[in-house]
């Protein structure tokens, strides 16, 4: 996750997991956390080692996880660091701008960011002062979804689906497709492919629940 991204609500509960959360939601939360981690910062050696153990299965998600595990086993940390910088940060700007405002309006800090901040207020979430990115950064939104799925953020029934529909579904699939196409390394292309598959599964599952 983005270290220290949240203030109250998550922090007040100690970052714990609600006792009533079922195994499927915990697995979903881990997928969101994994994507948030990989998009929020360059993976350290420990994280790369954990990802290297992924071997997947025959399902679309399993194949995407297996591809990511294989890419992690071949990854060179210095090359990943350069790809992360050039893709998401850059000199002036990166190849991709991973913000809801940009993907939905073509500009930064627009109405989509205001809507995210309004929902953060409603959920009692505060961004930590240590986090410089605006709240509509894809890694922060994925981290919120992880917290909602695991019960680390308390919310009424239906809030998780609405948050996904309003803040990720309209644009994050396009972002992951761009990442799968434009990243320089197999590793970040695999992250993009995993994000595409996982968000498609989430969208289908939320649609069945309505």
Secondary structure, DSSP 4 states (H G I P E B T S, - for coil): --TT-B-TTTGGGTT---TT--HHHHHHHHHHHHHHHHHHS---HHHHHHHHT----SSHHHHHHHHHHHHHHH--HHHHHHHHIIIII-SSS-S---BHHHHHHSSSSSHHHHHHHHHHHHHT--B-TT--S-TTBHHHHHHHHHHHHHTSS---TTHHHHHHHHHTTTTHHHHHHHHHHH-SSHHHHHHHHHHHHHHHHHHHHHHHH-
